[in-house]
């Protein structure tokens, strides 16, 4: 699989849903991640990202318009020691609690499956970044229904050791818009990682569909020190 332009991948899909990018900067010094959310309904669009300790959480932009918080209010990013967890739902907490009890990333997700939002049965996508002693690796997971059949859950985990400089992987929930929404297929897409945190953040945000994008989080972590910089972009602003 050849690395492709992340900008072109985003521009070519009006509704990838929620997406996770994890990779390494071109100079090899920085671990990179991005997480974005999109929305079609008023309830889904009524959200912002806010800082929460070393991670973030979603929050209703206008609390008076919040309808069903069950699948839209959660902590997408949490940090456990030298591990950064990024997901599209409350399985962030499941992974955090499991790994805190010495379970692996994959084992921690065994008790979870796709979201109960039929007929879409939105996949749960998750990522884990591990930085230790100047080394860096990451893994990604998708839990999805079997071609829209909720009777069966398909579980896929992809692990990347010694990731290449200037490259990463992109996984998202939907192949595109539709009713029901078609779940992501295949392995995470190999994408190019370019620029510093501000140019990378700008590229991702500007490439997302202007009508459907809601919020974006980006973090660059120094592999040598573990120190990080983060950016949050919210479409809803007061």
C-alpha positions in Angstrom: 0.0 0.0 0.0 1.5 3.3 -1.1 1.3 6.3 1.2 -1.4 8.7 0.0 -2.2 12.4 0.7 -4.2 12.7 3.8 -5.7 16.0 2.5 -6.9 14.3 -0.7 -8.4 11.4 1.4 -10.4 13.8 3.5 -11.5 16.0 0.6 -12.7 13.0 -1.4 -15.1 11.9 1.4 -17.9 14.2 2.4 -18.7 12.1 5.5 -15.9 9.9 6.9 -17.7 10.3 10.3 -15.1 10.2 13.0 -11.5 9.6 12.2 -8.1 8.8 13.9 -4.7 9.5 12.4 -1.5 8.3 14.0 2.0 8.5 12.6 5.4 10.0 12.8 6.8 13.4 11.7 9.1 13.6 8.7 12.2 14.4 10.9 11.4 11.3 13.0 11.4 13.3 16.3 7.6 13.5 16.9 4.7 11.1 17.3 1.6 12.6 15.7 -2.1 12.0 16.2 -5.3 13.7 15.1 -8.9 12.9 16.0 -11.9 14.6 14.4 -15.7 14.3 14.6 -18.4 15.2 12.1 -22.1 15.3 12.4 -25.3 15.3 10.3 -27.9 15.8 13.0 -28.3 18.8 15.2 -27.5 16.7 18.2 -24.2 15.5 16.7 -23.2 19.0 15.5 -24.0 20.6 18.9 -20.5 19.6 20.3 -17.1 21.0 21.1 -13.8 19.5 22.3 -12.5 20.8 25.7 -9.3 20.0 27.6 -9.7 17.4 30.4 -6.5 16.8 32.3 -3.9 15.4 29.8 -6.7 14.5 27.4 -9.9 16.0 26.1 -13.7 15.4 26.3 -16.7 16.3 24.2 -19.1 18.8 25.6 -22.5 20.2 24.4 -22.0 23.6 22.8 -25.5 24.6 23.7 -26.6 22.4 26.7 -30.3 23.4 26.1 -30.2 21.6 22.7 -28.6 18.4 24.0 -30.9 15.5 23.2 -29.2 12.1 23.7 -25.7 12.3 25.3 -25.1 8.5 25.3 -23.0 8.2 22.1 -21.8 11.8 21.7 -20.4 12.8 25.1 -17.2 11.0 26.0 -13.5 11.4 26.5 -11.8 10.7 23.1 -8.2 11.1 24.5 -6.7 9.9 27.8 -3.1 9.4 28.9 -1.9 6.5 30.9 1.7 6.8 31.8 3.7 6.7 28.5 0.6 5.6 26.6 -1.9 7.9 24.8 -5.3 6.5 24.0 -7.4 7.9 21.2 -10.9 6.6 20.4 -14.3 7.6 19.0 -16.3 6.7 22.1 -16.4 5.7 25.7 -14.2 2.8 25.0 -11.3 5.2 25.8 -12.2 4.5 29.5 -12.4 0.8 28.8 -8.9 0.7 27.3 -7.6 2.9 30.1 -9.0 0.7 32.9 -7.9 -2.5 31.1 -4.4 -1.4 30.5 -4.1 -0.1 34.0 -4.8 -3.7 35.1 -2.0 -5.0 32.8 -4.4 -6.1 30.0 -3.2 -5.5 26.4 -4.9 -3.0 24.1 -6.7 -5.9 22.3 -7.7 -7.7 25.5 -9.1 -4.5 26.9 -11.5 -4.2 24.0 -12.8 -7.7 24.2 -15.8 -6.6 26.3 -16.9 -4.0 23.7 -18.3 -4.1 20.2 -19.8 -1.6 17.7 -22.1 1.1 18.8 -25.8 0.2 19.3 -27.1 2.8 16.8 -28.8 0.6 14.3 -29.2 0.6 11.3 -25.7 2.2 11.1 -24.0 0.1 13.9 -21.2 2.6 13.9 -17.7 0.9 14.3 -15.7 1.7 17.4 -12.3 2.8 16.2 -9.4 3.1 18.7 -5.7 3.9 18.8 -2.9 3.5 21.3 0.5 5.3 21.1 3.4 4.0 23.2 6.5 6.0 23.8 9.3 4.7 25.9 13.1 5.1 26.1 13.2 7.0 22.8 11.2 4.3 21.0 7.7 4.7 19.6 5.1 2.2 18.3 1.3 2.3 17.9 -1.7 0.2 17.2 -5.2 0.7 15.9 -8.4 -1.2 16.3 -11.8 -1.4 14.7 -14.9 -3.3 16.0 -17.6 -3.5 13.4 -20.8 -5.4 12.6 -20.5 -8.0 9.9 -21.8 -6.1 6.8 -24.4 -4.3 9.0 -25.6 -7.5 10.7 -25.6 -6.8 14.5 -25.6 -10.6 15.3 -21.8 -10.7 14.6 -18.9 -8.5 15.6 -15.7 -8.4 13.6 -12.6 -7.4 15.5 -9.4 -6.2 13.8 -6.2 -4.9 15.4 -3.3 -3.4 13.5 0.1 -2.9 15.1 2.9 -0.7 13.8 6.4 -1.0 15.2 9.2 1.4 14.3 6.8 3.5 12.2 8.4 5.2 9.2 9.2 8.9 9.2 6.7 11.1 7.5 4.0 8.5 7.4 1.0 7.4 9.4 -2.3 5.5 9.3 -5.8 6.8 9.0 -8.9 4.9 10.1 -12.5 6.3 10.1 -16.0 5.1 10.8 -17.7 5.5 7.4 -16.8 4.9 3.8 -19.0 7.9 2.9 -22.5 9.3 3.3 -25.5 7.1 3.0 -28.6 5.6 4.8 -27.6 3.5 6.5 -24.0 4.8 6.7 -21.5 2.3 5.2 -18.9 1.1 7.7 -15.2 1.5 7.1 -13.6 -1.4 5.2 -10.1 -2.8 5.0 -7.0 -1.9 6.9 -6.1 1.7 8.0 -5.0 3.8 5.1 -1.3 4.6 4.9 -1.0 8.4 4.7 1.7 11.1 4.5 2.4 13.2 7.6 3.8 16.6 6.8 4.5 19.9 8.5 4.6 21.3 12.0 1.6 21.1 14.4 0.0 24.2 13.1 0.3 23.5 9.4 -0.8 19.9 10.0 -3.8 21.0 12.0 -4.8 23.6 9.4 -4.5 21.1 6.6 -6.7 18.5 8.3 -9.4 21.1 9.3 -9.5 22.7 5.9 -9.7 19.4 4.1 -12.8 18.2 6.1 -16.2 18.9 4.6 -17.2 22.4 5.7 -20.9 21.5 6.3 -20.3 18.3 8.3 -17.1 19.0 10.3 -17.5 19.7 14.0 -14.2 19.5 16.0 -10.6 18.5 15.6 -7.8 17.6 18.1 -4.1 17.3 17.2 -1.2 16.3 19.4 2.5 16.2 18.6 4.6 14.3 21.2 8.4 14.6 21.4 9.6 11.0 21.2 12.8 11.7 23.2 11.2 13.5 26.1 7.5 12.6 26.0 6.5 16.3 26.1 3.6 17.3 23.9 1.8 20.1 22.2 -1.9 20.0 21.4 -4.3 22.0 19.3 -8.2 22.0 19.4 -10.3 23.5 16.6 -14.1 23.8 17.1 -16.6 24.9 14.5 -18.9 26.1 17.3 -17.4 29.1 18.9 -18.8 31.7 21.3 
